[in-house]
Amino acid sequence: MRTVRRLLLLFFAIAAILVLRTLWHANTFKTFPPRAAGPEQLIRGMIGAEDITIDGAGLALVSSYDRRAVQASQAVKGAIYQLDLRAVPPAIRDLTAGFEQADFRPHGISLYRDPVDSTQWLFAVNHREAGDFVEVFE
């Protein structure tokens, strides 16, 4: 009986040490001070902004769609917005206004710049009613 207790105690001690070690390496116990480059500003017009990527020239691309309206079975179309971070206040432009797809619901986006001819390609995960697709925009 004593041996079983000792083995159980040893097992739980090793398990606790491994859990604490994992939490330590995951920076669970570390505090990060807030660092802001400037003042915060609320930007209206993009309902349900999901993902953002910045092209390096001061333009941000934001995927957005109203998930609550979709869950309520309303027909809504999402959009990919261009946000000019150099303008004050930041200017918003809908890049997919002419994209004819009623159930366009962009999620994750990724921007690729071709090193040969500098064309930019935007890949967007689209959660349509028919399934998940990747839309490619130049």
N, C-alpha and C positions, 0 to 999 in steps of 0.2 A: 504493500500500500504506500509506503514511504517513497519507494522508487517511482511509482506512478505519479505521485504528487511532484516530485522533483523534476521528472520529465515534462509534465504539464507546465510547471513554472518556467523551466528552461525554454520550452516552446513559445510561451506567451512573451517572455522577455526578448527572445530573438525576433518575434513578430513585431513587437513594439519598437525595437531598435530599427528594424527595416522600414517601418512606416514613418518613423521620425526622420530617418535618413532621406527617404524619398521626399517628404515634405520640405526638408531643409534644402535639398537640391532644386526643388521647384520654386524656391524663393517665397514660400508661404509666410515665413516669419520676418521677411524683409519689408520695410516701409519705403515707399517711393514718394519723395516730395513732389508736389504739383509744379509743373513747369509750363508756363504759357508764353508763347512768343509775342502775344499781343492781346488786345481786348477781344472778348467773345462777342459774336453778333448773330442774331437769329435771322435765318434766311427762309423766307416763306415761298411757297409755290411748288415744293416737291413733297407730295404726300407719300409717306412710307419709303423714304430713301433707304436703300438696301446696301449698296456697295459704292465705293468711290475709288477712282484711280486718277493720278495727276500725270500730265504729259511732260512735265519738265519745263514748259514755257509759260507757266502761270495759269493753265487751263485745267480744270478738274472735270471729269466725266462722272456722273452720278446715275446709277440705275434706281428706278423708283416705280412702285405701284401700290395701290391702296389694298393691302391684304385683308383688312377688316371688311371692305365692301365685297371682296371676292368670297370671303367666308359667309357673308350674308346673301350669297347667290345673286349679287348684282353684276351686271356686265360693265366692267371697267377696263380701260386700256392703260397700261403702264407707259413709261417713257424713259429715255436716256437723255439727261440734261447736260448741257455744257455750262459750266460755271466759270466765269472769268474772274479769277482771284485778284487780278491787277486793278479792276475797276472798283470805285467806291460809290455807292454800295455795290457788292458783287452782282454782275449782270447774269441773268439766267436765260438760256435759249434751249428750246425743245428740239433736239437733233432728230427725233423720230416722228415728228409731226406728220410727215408724208408717208410713213411706213404703214401700209394697209394690212393690218392684222388686228382684228377686234379683241383677241385674247392675248395680246402681247403683255407678258408679265416678266420683265427682266429681273434677274437675281444677281448672281455674281458676274462681274465684268473683268476683262483683262485687256490691256492695250499693248500692241506690238508694233514697233517701228522697224520697217525693213531697212537693214543697213546698206543695201545696194542703191535703192532709189528714194529712200526716206518716206515712203508711203506709210500711213498709219492704219492699222487694222484693229478693230474693236471686236472682241469676242464676248458675247453675252449669253448666259444660260437663261433659257426662256421656258418657264413652267406653263405651257399651254394646256388646254383641256384635253387634248389628244395625247399628251405626254410631255416629256422633257426634251428640249432641242437646244442646239447651240446656233445662235444667229451670228453671222459674220458681216460686219459693216466696214467699208473702206472710208 
